[in-house]
Amino acid sequence: MTTMTKNDFSFLEFFAGGGMARLGLGANWRCLLANDIDSQKCAAYRDNFGGGHLIEGDIAAIPPERLPRARADLAWGSFPCQDLSLAGGRAGMTGARSGAFYALWRHIETLARRGAHPRAIALENVAGLLTSNQGADFQTIVTLMTGAGYRVTACVLDASRFTPQSRPRLFILGFAPGADAPASPAPVGDIAPPALRAAARALPPEVRAQWFWLGAAPRAKRNIRLGDIIDWSAPRWDAPAHTRALIDMMAPRQRARLDALVRSGARRAGAAFRRTRNENGTSVQRLEARFDGLAGCLRTPAGGSSRQIVIAVDRGAVRTRLISPREAAQLMGLPDDYVLPAGANAALKLCGDGVCVPAVRWLAEHVLEPALAARRDRSSIGQAA
């Protein structure tokens, strides 16, 4: 095995946001290019990493001459999910936002024409990509990757394996010849859920021939709960009347569970969203809460859902408030010294649009770095692949 040194691997980070993929990759990785269109996320990126390799603006407008001449080990792309999410309009890859993937792919093609195509590609998005447009969107991406000479696999990782947040995400991984990712003859565990297995079976035979199942899966379980993340001594909580109004919005079964926790005297943190539901033909607003030690999936404040609500049960009393930006950052695995945007909405948008940092670290440590470390001497890489 090659001995790793700092900055031994290089990467391009498209749709970089606040640089969460960069944080997850860690100190062994050197950034050659980062790009995002959101000015507030770019400001946070500069605050935390500097702006030397950051191109702010539309990915489609990056001129070819701005792409690095050196061959990167990895191209990372957490492309927009709005058109693929169940919470969105499900326009799929034809949608204006999720369709930005094609601009990323044009850059990969430009690099390939120069003989500088990345040795690995990692694409991250919601698991809804597996079924959008009856599976055609997933098939399109995998077909493009295999057509460019990459062997492809995919997995679904839930942030709940690493932080107290329920956040399943799909990672599609491609490897050029010479990059040997750990493989398995059959799907492994819950990283290959039924929807992924069905999507792989539906691939055309010539594409399926370049597909493999990932031979690695997280084993460690997270050791913290939502109650370890929230600030119990936060200075601002909702007025008691507002808290009572929220509790009154709970469905009977959830209300009964909350009442039982209150009677027990337990100290427990819950998380909730307001949702509009159709009940017996009537539109009803409900507070849907969970007390299993996890927060719900963080979303952007401007998305289809409201901000997440913290419900603190402590010694027979119930308090509520909106989740704070720093708590959201902790749920994404961001370190305490990460500089968030000053505005709450901007900070929550950065977190809600981001990728779970420890999930990226697991992929880097157990999949990407072993695959890329299998390379021959760098001087012969261009000829080998």
Contacts in CASP RR format, 6 or more apart in sequence:
PFRMAT RR
TARGET T0000
AUTHOR 0000-0000-0000
METHOD contacts of the structure
MODEL  1
MTTMTKNDFSFLEFFAGGGMARLGLGANWRCLLANDIDSQKCAAYRDNFG
GGHLIEGDIAAIPPERLPRARADLAWGSFPCQDLSLAGGRAGMTGARSGA
FYALWRHIETLARRGAHPRAIALENVAGLLTSNQGADFQTIVTLMTGAGY
RVTACVLDASRFTPQSRPRLFILGFAPGADAPASPAPVGDIAPPALRAAA
RALPPEVRAQWFWLGAAPRAKRNIRLGDIIDWSAPRWDAPAHTRALIDMM
APRQRARLDALVRSGARRAGAAFRRTRNENGTSVQRLEARFDGLAGCLRT
PAGGSSRQIVIAVDRGAVRTRLISPREAAQLMGLPDDYVLPAGANAALKL
CGDGVCVPAVRWLAEHVLEPALAARRDRSSIGQAA
1 373 0 8 1.000
2 8 0 8 1.000
2 373 0 8 1.000
2 375 0 8 1.000
4 28 0 8 1.000
4 369 0 8 1.000
4 373 0 8 1.000
5 28 0 8 1.000
6 27 0 8 1.000
6 28 0 8 1.000
7 27 0 8 1.000
7 28 0 8 1.000
7 29 0 8 1.000
7 30 0 8 1.000
8 28 0 8 1.000
8 29 0 8 1.000
9 25 0 8 1.000
9 28 0 8 1.000
9 29 0 8 1.000
9 30 0 8 1.000
9 73 0 8 1.000
9 74 0 8 1.000
9 368 0 8 1.000
9 369 0 8 1.000
9 372 0 8 1.000
10 29 0 8 1.000
10 30 0 8 1.000
10 31 0 8 1.000
10 32 0 8 1.000
10 70 0 8 1.000
10 72 0 8 1.000
10 73 0 8 1.000
10 74 0 8 1.000
11 22 0 8 1.000
11 25 0 8 1.000
11 29 0 8 1.000
11 30 0 8 1.000
11 31 0 8 1.000
11 32 0 8 1.000
11 72 0 8 1.000
11 73 0 8 1.000
11 74 0 8 1.000
11 75 0 8 1.000
11 76 0 8 1.000
12 31 0 8 1.000
12 32 0 8 1.000
12 33 0 8 1.000
12 34 0 8 1.000
12 68 0 8 1.000
12 72 0 8 1.000
12 74 0 8 1.000
12 75 0 8 1.000
12 76 0 8 1.000
12 118 0 8 1.000
13 19 0 8 1.000
13 21 0 8 1.000
13 22 0 8 1.000
13 31 0 8 1.000
13 33 0 8 1.000
13 34 0 8 1.000
13 35 0 8 1.000
13 76 0 8 1.000
13 77 0 8 1.000
14 34 0 8 1.000
14 35 0 8 1.000
14 59 0 8 1.000
14 75 0 8 1.000
14 76 0 8 1.000
14 77 0 8 1.000
14 78 0 8 1.000
14 79 0 8 1.000
14 104 0 8 1.000
14 107 0 8 1.000
15 35 0 8 1.000
15 36 0 8 1.000
15 59 0 8 1.000
15 77 0 8 1.000
15 78 0 8 1.000
15 79 0 8 1.000
15 80 0 8 1.000
15 100 0 8 1.000
15 104 0 8 1.000
16 22 0 8 1.000
16 34 0 8 1.000
16 35 0 8 1.000
16 36 0 8 1.000
16 41 0 8 1.000
16 45 0 8 1.000
16 54 0 8 1.000
16 78 0 8 1.000
17 36 0 8 1.000
17 38 0 8 1.000
17 41 0 8 1.000
17 42 0 8 1.000
17 44 0 8 1.000
17 45 0 8 1.000
17 78 0 8 1.000
17 350 0 8 1.000
17 353 0 8 1.000
17 354 0 8 1.000
18 36 0 8 1.000
18 41 0 8 1.000
18 42 0 8 1.000
18 44 0 8 1.000
18 45 0 8 1.000
18 48 0 8 1.000
18 350 0 8 1.000
18 354 0 8 1.000
19 34 0 8 1.000
19 44 0 8 1.000
19 45 0 8 1.000
19 48 0 8 1.000
19 49 0 8 1.000
20 78 0 8 1.000
20 332 0 8 1.000
20 334 0 8 1.000
20 354 0 8 1.000
20 355 0 8 1.000
20 356 0 8 1.000
20 357 0 8 1.000
20 360 0 8 1.000
21 76 0 8 1.000
21 77 0 8 1.000
21 78 0 8 1.000
21 122 0 8 1.000
21 124 0 8 1.000
21 355 0 8 1.000
21 360 0 8 1.000
22 29 0 8 1.000
22 31 0 8 1.000
22 34 0 8 1.000
22 49 0 8 1.000
23 334 0 8 1.000
23 335 0 8 1.000
23 338 0 8 1.000
23 357 0 8 1.000
23 360 0 8 1.000
24 357 0 8 1.000
24 358 0 8 1.000
24 360 0 8 1.000
24 361 0 8 1.000
24 364 0 8 1.000
25 74 0 8 1.000
25 76 0 8 1.000
25 360 0 8 1.000
25 361 0 8 1.000
25 364 0 8 1.000
25 368 0 8 1.000
26 361 0 8 1.000
26 364 0 8 1.000
28 364 0 8 1.000
28 369 0 8 1.000
29 74 0 8 1.000
29 364 0 8 1.000
31 49 0 8 1.000
31 53 0 8 1.000
32 53 0 8 1.000
32 68 0 8 1.000
32 70 0 8 1.000
32 72 0 8 1.000
33 53 0 8 1.000
33 55 0 8 1.000
33 66 0 8 1.000
33 67 0 8 1.000
33 68 0 8 1.000
33 72 0 8 1.000
34 45 0 8 1.000
34 49 0 8 1.000
34 51 0 8 1.000
34 53 0 8 1.000
34 54 0 8 1.000
34 55 0 8 1.000
35 54 0 8 1.000
35 55 0 8 1.000
35 56 0 8 1.000
35 57 0 8 1.000
35 59 0 8 1.000
35 62 0 8 1.000
36 42 0 8 1.000
36 45 0 8 1.000
36 54 0 8 1.000
36 56 0 8 1.000
36 57 0 8 1.000
37 56 0 8 1.000
37 57 0 8 1.000
37 58 0 8 1.000
37 59 0 8 1.000
38 349 0 8 1.000
39 56 0 8 1.000
40 341 0 8 1.000
40 346 0 8 1.000
40 349 0 8 1.000
40 350 0 8 1.000
41 341 0 8 1.000
41 349 0 8 1.000
41 350 0 8 1.000
41 353 0 8 1.000
42 54 0 8 1.000
42 56 0 8 1.000
42 57 0 8 1.000
43 341 0 8 1.000
44 339 0 8 1.000
44 340 0 8 1.000
44 341 0 8 1.000
44 350 0 8 1.000
45 51 0 8 1.000
45 54 0 8 1.000
46 54 0 8 1.000
47 339 0 8 1.000
48 338 0 8 1.000
48 339 0 8 1.000
55 62 0 8 1.000
55 66 0 8 1.000
58 103 0 8 1.000
59 100 0 8 1.000
59 103 0 8 1.000
59 104 0 8 1.000
59 107 0 8 1.000
60 100 0 8 1.000
60 103 0 8 1.000
60 106 0 8 1.000
62 107 0 8 1.000
64 107 0 8 1.000
64 110 0 8 1.000
67 107 0 8 1.000
67 110 0 8 1.000
67 111 0 8 1.000
67 116 0 8 1.000
68 116 0 8 1.000
69 114 0 8 1.000
69 116 0 8 1.000
70 116 0 8 1.000
71 111 0 8 1.000
71 115 0 8 1.000
71 116 0 8 1.000
71 117 0 8 1.000
71 118 0 8 1.000
71 119 0 8 1.000
71 381 0 8 1.000
71 382 0 8 1.000
72 111 0 8 1.000
72 116 0 8 1.000
72 118 0 8 1.000
72 119 0 8 1.000
73 118 0 8 1.000
73 119 0 8 1.000
73 120 0 8 1.000
73 372 0 8 1.000
74 118 0 8 1.000
74 119 0 8 1.000
74 120 0 8 1.000
74 121 0 8 1.000
74 122 0 8 1.000
74 368 0 8 1.000
74 372 0 8 1.000
75 104 0 8 1.000
75 107 0 8 1.000
75 108 0 8 1.000
75 111 0 8 1.000
75 118 0 8 1.000
75 120 0 8 1.000
75 121 0 8 1.000
75 122 0 8 1.000
76 122 0 8 1.000
76 124 0 8 1.000
77 104 0 8 1.000
77 122 0 8 1.000
77 123 0 8 1.000
77 124 0 8 1.000
78 123 0 8 1.000
78 124 0 8 1.000
78 125 0 8 1.000
78 354 0 8 1.000
78 355 0 8 1.000
79 98 0 8 1.000
79 99 0 8 1.000
79 100 0 8 1.000
79 101 0 8 1.000
79 104 0 8 1.000
79 123 0 8 1.000
79 124 0 8 1.000
79 125 0 8 1.000
80 97 0 8 1.000
80 98 0 8 1.000
80 99 0 8 1.000
80 100 0 8 1.000
81 98 0 8 1.000
81 125 0 8 1.000
81 126 0 8 1.000
81 129 0 8 1.000
82 88 0 8 1.000
82 89 0 8 1.000
82 97 0 8 1.000
82 98 0 8 1.000
83 89 0 8 1.000
83 90 0 8 1.000
83 91 0 8 1.000
83 92 0 8 1.000
83 93 0 8 1.000
83 94 0 8 1.000
83 95 0 8 1.000
83 96 0 8 1.000
83 97 0 8 1.000
83 98 0 8 1.000
83 99 0 8 1.000
83 132 0 8 1.000
84 90 0 8 1.000
84 92 0 8 1.000
84 93 0 8 1.000
84 98 0 8 1.000
84 125 0 8 1.000
84 126 0 8 1.000
84 128 0 8 1.000
84 129 0 8 1.000
84 132 0 8 1.000
84 137 0 8 1.000
85 126 0 8 1.000
85 128 0 8 1.000
86 126 0 8 1.000
86 128 0 8 1.000
87 299 0 8 1.000
87 303 0 8 1.000
87 304 0 8 1.000
87 305 0 8 1.000
88 304 0 8 1.000
90 132 0 8 1.000
91 98 0 8 1.000
92 98 0 8 1.000
92 99 0 8 1.000
92 132 0 8 1.000
92 133 0 8 1.000
92 137 0 8 1.000
93 99 0 8 1.000
93 101 0 8 1.000
93 102 0 8 1.000
93 132 0 8 1.000
93 133 0 8 1.000
93 137 0 8 1.000
93 140 0 8 1.000
93 141 0 8 1.000
94 133 0 8 1.000
98 125 0 8 1.000
98 137 0 8 1.000
101 123 0 8 1.000
101 141 0 8 1.000
105 144 0 8 1.000
108 117 0 8 1.000
108 118 0 8 1.000
108 121 0 8 1.000
108 148 0 8 1.000
109 148 0 8 1.000
111 117 0 8 1.000
111 118 0 8 1.000
112 148 0 8 1.000
115 382 0 8 1.000
117 148 0 8 1.000
117 176 0 8 1.000
118 176 0 8 1.000
119 175 0 8 1.000
119 176 0 8 1.000
119 178 0 8 1.000
119 179 0 8 1.000
119 372 0 8 1.000
119 375 0 8 1.000
119 381 0 8 1.000
119 385 0 8 1.000
120 173 0 8 1.000
120 174 0 8 1.000
120 175 0 8 1.000
120 176 0 8 1.000
120 179 0 8 1.000
120 181 0 8 1.000
120 368 0 8 1.000
120 371 0 8 1.000
120 372 0 8 1.000
121 145 0 8 1.000
121 150 0 8 1.000
121 172 0 8 1.000
121 173 0 8 1.000
121 174 0 8 1.000
122 171 0 8 1.000
122 172 0 8 1.000
122 173 0 8 1.000
122 174 0 8 1.000
122 363 0 8 1.000
122 368 0 8 1.000
123 141 0 8 1.000
123 171 0 8 1.000
123 172 0 8 1.000
123 173 0 8 1.000
124 169 0 8 1.000
124 170 0 8 1.000
124 171 0 8 1.000
124 172 0 8 1.000
124 355 0 8 1.000
125 169 0 8 1.000
125 170 0 8 1.000
125 172 0 8 1.000
126 169 0 8 1.000
126 170 0 8 1.000
127 156 0 8 1.000
127 168 0 8 1.000
127 169 0 8 1.000
127 170 0 8 1.000
127 193 0 8 1.000
127 195 0 8 1.000
127 196 0 8 1.000
128 170 0 8 1.000
128 195 0 8 1.000
129 137 0 8 1.000
129 138 0 8 1.000
129 141 0 8 1.000
129 170 0 8 1.000
130 138 0 8 1.000
130 170 0 8 1.000
130 195 0 8 1.000
130 196 0 8 1.000
130 198 0 8 1.000
130 199 0 8 1.000
131 138 0 8 1.000
131 195 0 8 1.000
131 199 0 8 1.000
132 138 0 8 1.000
135 199 0 8 1.000
135 202 0 8 1.000
138 172 0 8 1.000
138 199 0 8 1.000
139 199 0 8 1.000
139 202 0 8 1.000
139 203 0 8 1.000
139 204 0 8 1.000
139 207 0 8 1.000
141 172 0 8 1.000
142 152 0 8 1.000
142 154 0 8 1.000
142 172 0 8 1.000
142 203 0 8 1.000
142 207 0 8 1.000
142 211 0 8 1.000
143 203 0 8 1.000
143 204 0 8 1.000
143 207 0 8 1.000
145 152 0 8 1.000
145 172 0 8 1.000
145 174 0 8 1.000
146 152 0 8 1.000
146 206 0 8 1.000
146 207 0 8 1.000
146 210 0 8 1.000
146 211 0 8 1.000
147 210 0 8 1.000
149 176 0 8 1.000
149 177 0 8 1.000
149 210 0 8 1.000
150 174 0 8 1.000
150 175 0 8 1.000
150 176 0 8 1.000
150 210 0 8 1.000
151 174 0 8 1.000
151 175 0 8 1.000
151 181 0 8 1.000
151 210 0 8 1.000
151 211 0 8 1.000
151 212 0 8 1.000
152 172 0 8 1.000
152 173 0 8 1.000
152 174 0 8 1.000
152 175 0 8 1.000
152 210 0 8 1.000
152 211 0 8 1.000
152 212 0 8 1.000
153 172 0 8 1.000
153 173 0 8 1.000
153 174 0 8 1.000
153 181 0 8 1.000
153 183 0 8 1.000
153 211 0 8 1.000
153 212 0 8 1.000
153 213 0 8 1.000
153 214 0 8 1.000
154 170 0 8 1.000
154 171 0 8 1.000
154 172 0 8 1.000
154 173 0 8 1.000
154 196 0 8 1.000
154 199 0 8 1.000
154 200 0 8 1.000
154 214 0 8 1.000
155 170 0 8 1.000
155 171 0 8 1.000
155 173 0 8 1.000
155 191 0 8 1.000
155 192 0 8 1.000
155 196 0 8 1.000
155 214 0 8 1.000
155 217 0 8 1.000
156 168 0 8 1.000
156 169 0 8 1.000
156 170 0 8 1.000
156 171 0 8 1.000
156 190 0 8 1.000
156 191 0 8 1.000
156 192 0 8 1.000
156 193 0 8 1.000
156 196 0 8 1.000
157 168 0 8 1.000
157 169 0 8 1.000
157 171 0 8 1.000
157 191 0 8 1.000
157 218 0 8 1.000
157 356 0 8 1.000
157 359 0 8 1.000
157 362 0 8 1.000
157 363 0 8 1.000
158 166 0 8 1.000
158 167 0 8 1.000
158 168 0 8 1.000
158 169 0 8 1.000
158 190 0 8 1.000
159 165 0 8 1.000
159 166 0 8 1.000
159 167 0 8 1.000
159 168 0 8 1.000
159 169 0 8 1.000
159 331 0 8 1.000
159 332 0 8 1.000
159 356 0 8 1.000
159 358 0 8 1.000
159 359 0 8 1.000
160 166 0 8 1.000
160 167 0 8 1.000
160 222 0 8 1.000
160 294 0 8 1.000
161 218 0 8 1.000
161 220 0 8 1.000
161 221 0 8 1.000
161 222 0 8 1.000
161 359 0 8 1.000
161 362 0 8 1.000
162 218 0 8 1.000
162 222 0 8 1.000
162 333 0 8 1.000
162 356 0 8 1.000
162 358 0 8 1.000
162 359 0 8 1.000
162 362 0 8 1.000
163 222 0 8 1.000
163 224 0 8 1.000
163 229 0 8 1.000
163 330 0 8 1.000
163 331 0 8 1.000
163 332 0 8 1.000
163 333 0 8 1.000
163 356 0 8 1.000
163 358 0 8 1.000
164 222 0 8 1.000
164 224 0 8 1.000
164 225 0 8 1.000
164 226 0 8 1.000
164 227 0 8 1.000
164 228 0 8 1.000
164 229 0 8 1.000
164 293 0 8 1.000
164 294 0 8 1.000
164 295 0 8 1.000
164 331 0 8 1.000
165 294 0 8 1.000
165 295 0 8 1.000
165 296 0 8 1.000
165 297 0 8 1.000
165 298 0 8 1.000
165 331 0 8 1.000
165 332 0 8 1.000
165 356 0 8 1.000
166 294 0 8 1.000
166 295 0 8 1.000
166 296 0 8 1.000
166 297 0 8 1.000
167 296 0 8 1.000
167 297 0 8 1.000
167 298 0 8 1.000
167 356 0 8 1.000
169 355 0 8 1.000
169 356 0 8 1.000
169 359 0 8 1.000
170 196 0 8 1.000
171 359 0 8 1.000
171 363 0 8 1.000
173 181 0 8 1.000
173 214 0 8 1.000
173 363 0 8 1.000
173 367 0 8 1.000
173 368 0 8 1.000
174 181 0 8 1.000
175 181 0 8 1.000
175 371 0 8 1.000
176 385 0 8 1.000
177 384 0 8 1.000
177 385 0 8 1.000
178 374 0 8 1.000
178 375 0 8 1.000
178 376 0 8 1.000
178 384 0 8 1.000
178 385 0 8 1.000
179 371 0 8 1.000
179 372 0 8 1.000
179 374 0 8 1.000
179 375 0 8 1.000
180 370 0 8 1.000
180 371 0 8 1.000
180 374 0 8 1.000
181 212 0 8 1.000
181 214 0 8 1.000
181 367 0 8 1.000
181 368 0 8 1.000
181 370 0 8 1.000
181 371 0 8 1.000
182 214 0 8 1.000
182 215 0 8 1.000
182 216 0 8 1.000
182 366 0 8 1.000
182 367 0 8 1.000
182 370 0 8 1.000
182 371 0 8 1.000
183 212 0 8 1.000
183 213 0 8 1.000
183 214 0 8 1.000
183 215 0 8 1.000
184 212 0 8 1.000
184 213 0 8 1.000
184 214 0 8 1.000
184 215 0 8 1.000
185 213 0 8 1.000
186 213 0 8 1.000
187 196 0 8 1.000
187 197 0 8 1.000
187 213 0 8 1.000
188 213 0 8 1.000
188 214 0 8 1.000
188 215 0 8 1.000
188 216 0 8 1.000
188 217 0 8 1.000
189 217 0 8 1.000
190 217 0 8 1.000
191 214 0 8 1.000
191 217 0 8 1.000
191 218 0 8 1.000
192 213 0 8 1.000
192 214 0 8 1.000
200 208 0 8 1.000
200 211 0 8 1.000
201 208 0 8 1.000
203 211 0 8 1.000
214 367 0 8 1.000
216 366 0 8 1.000
216 367 0 8 1.000
218 362 0 8 1.000
218 366 0 8 1.000
225 269 0 8 1.000
225 293 0 8 1.000
225 294 0 8 1.000
226 269 0 8 1.000
226 270 0 8 1.000
226 271 0 8 1.000
226 293 0 8 1.000
226 294 0 8 1.000
226 295 0 8 1.000
227 268 0 8 1.000
227 269 0 8 1.000
227 270 0 8 1.000
227 293 0 8 1.000
229 269 0 8 1.000
229 295 0 8 1.000
229 327 0 8 1.000
229 330 0 8 1.000
229 331 0 8 1.000
230 269 0 8 1.000
230 310 0 8 1.000
230 312 0 8 1.000
230 323 0 8 1.000
230 327 0 8 1.000
231 324 0 8 1.000
231 326 0 8 1.000
231 327 0 8 1.000
232 312 0 8 1.000
232 314 0 8 1.000
234 321 0 8 1.000
234 324 0 8 1.000
236 321 0 8 1.000
237 243 0 8 1.000
237 312 0 8 1.000
237 319 0 8 1.000
237 320 0 8 1.000
237 321 0 8 1.000
238 246 0 8 1.000
238 319 0 8 1.000
238 320 0 8 1.000
238 321 0 8 1.000
242 320 0 8 1.000
243 318 0 8 1.000
243 319 0 8 1.000
243 320 0 8 1.000
246 272 0 8 1.000
246 287 0 8 1.000
246 309 0 8 1.000
246 320 0 8 1.000
247 255 0 8 1.000
247 258 0 8 1.000
247 287 0 8 1.000
247 318 0 8 1.000
249 274 0 8 1.000
249 285 0 8 1.000
249 286 0 8 1.000
249 287 0 8 1.000
250 258 0 8 1.000
250 286 0 8 1.000
250 287 0 8 1.000
250 288 0 8 1.000
250 289 0 8 1.000
251 286 0 8 1.000
251 288 0 8 1.000
254 287 0 8 1.000
254 288 0 8 1.000
254 289 0 8 1.000
257 291 0 8 1.000
258 289 0 8 1.000
258 291 0 8 1.000
258 311 0 8 1.000
258 313 0 8 1.000
258 318 0 8 1.000
261 268 0 8 1.000
261 291 0 8 1.000
261 313 0 8 1.000
262 313 0 8 1.000
262 316 0 8 1.000
262 317 0 8 1.000
262 318 0 8 1.000
263 316 0 8 1.000
265 313 0 8 1.000
265 315 0 8 1.000
265 316 0 8 1.000
266 313 0 8 1.000
267 313 0 8 1.000
267 314 0 8 1.000
267 315 0 8 1.000
268 291 0 8 1.000
268 293 0 8 1.000
268 313 0 8 1.000
269 291 0 8 1.000
269 293 0 8 1.000
269 310 0 8 1.000
269 311 0 8 1.000
269 312 0 8 1.000
269 313 0 8 1.000
270 289 0 8 1.000
270 290 0 8 1.000
270 291 0 8 1.000
270 293 0 8 1.000
270 295 0 8 1.000
270 310 0 8 1.000
270 311 0 8 1.000
270 312 0 8 1.000
270 313 0 8 1.000
271 289 0 8 1.000
271 290 0 8 1.000
271 294 0 8 1.000
271 295 0 8 1.000
271 296 0 8 1.000
271 308 0 8 1.000
271 309 0 8 1.000
271 310 0 8 1.000
271 311 0 8 1.000
271 323 0 8 1.000
272 287 0 8 1.000
272 288 0 8 1.000
272 289 0 8 1.000
272 290 0 8 1.000
272 308 0 8 1.000
272 309 0 8 1.000
272 311 0 8 1.000
273 287 0 8 1.000
273 288 0 8 1.000
273 296 0 8 1.000
273 305 0 8 1.000
273 306 0 8 1.000
273 308 0 8 1.000
273 309 0 8 1.000
274 285 0 8 1.000
274 286 0 8 1.000
274 287 0 8 1.000
274 288 0 8 1.000
274 306 0 8 1.000
274 309 0 8 1.000
275 285 0 8 1.000
275 286 0 8 1.000
275 287 0 8 1.000
275 288 0 8 1.000
275 305 0 8 1.000
276 283 0 8 1.000
276 284 0 8 1.000
276 285 0 8 1.000
276 286 0 8 1.000
277 283 0 8 1.000
277 284 0 8 1.000
277 285 0 8 1.000
277 286 0 8 1.000
278 284 0 8 1.000
287 309 0 8 1.000
289 309 0 8 1.000
289 311 0 8 1.000
290 296 0 8 1.000
291 311 0 8 1.000
291 313 0 8 1.000
295 308 0 8 1.000
295 323 0 8 1.000
295 331 0 8 1.000
296 308 0 8 1.000
298 308 0 8 1.000
298 328 0 8 1.000
298 331 0 8 1.000
298 332 0 8 1.000
298 348 0 8 1.000
298 351 0 8 1.000
298 352 0 8 1.000
299 305 0 8 1.000
299 308 0 8 1.000
299 352 0 8 1.000
300 348 0 8 1.000
300 349 0 8 1.000
300 352 0 8 1.000
300 353 0 8 1.000
301 307 0 8 1.000
301 345 0 8 1.000
301 348 0 8 1.000
301 349 0 8 1.000
302 345 0 8 1.000
302 349 0 8 1.000
307 322 0 8 1.000
307 323 0 8 1.000
307 348 0 8 1.000
308 322 0 8 1.000
308 323 0 8 1.000
308 328 0 8 1.000
309 320 0 8 1.000
309 321 0 8 1.000
309 322 0 8 1.000
309 323 0 8 1.000
310 320 0 8 1.000
310 321 0 8 1.000
310 322 0 8 1.000
310 323 0 8 1.000
310 327 0 8 1.000
311 318 0 8 1.000
311 319 0 8 1.000
311 320 0 8 1.000
312 318 0 8 1.000
312 319 0 8 1.000
312 320 0 8 1.000
323 348 0 8 1.000
324 344 0 8 1.000
325 340 0 8 1.000
325 343 0 8 1.000
325 344 0 8 1.000
325 347 0 8 1.000
325 348 0 8 1.000
325 351 0 8 1.000
326 336 0 8 1.000
326 340 0 8 1.000
328 347 0 8 1.000
328 348 0 8 1.000
328 351 0 8 1.000
328 352 0 8 1.000
329 338 0 8 1.000
329 340 0 8 1.000
329 347 0 8 1.000
329 351 0 8 1.000
330 336 0 8 1.000
331 351 0 8 1.000
332 351 0 8 1.000
332 352 0 8 1.000
332 354 0 8 1.000
332 355 0 8 1.000
332 356 0 8 1.000
332 357 0 8 1.000
333 356 0 8 1.000
333 357 0 8 1.000
333 358 0 8 1.000
334 340 0 8 1.000
334 351 0 8 1.000
334 357 0 8 1.000
340 347 0 8 1.000
340 350 0 8 1.000
341 347 0 8 1.000
341 350 0 8 1.000
375 381 0 8 1.000
375 384 0 8 1.000
376 384 0 8 1.000
END
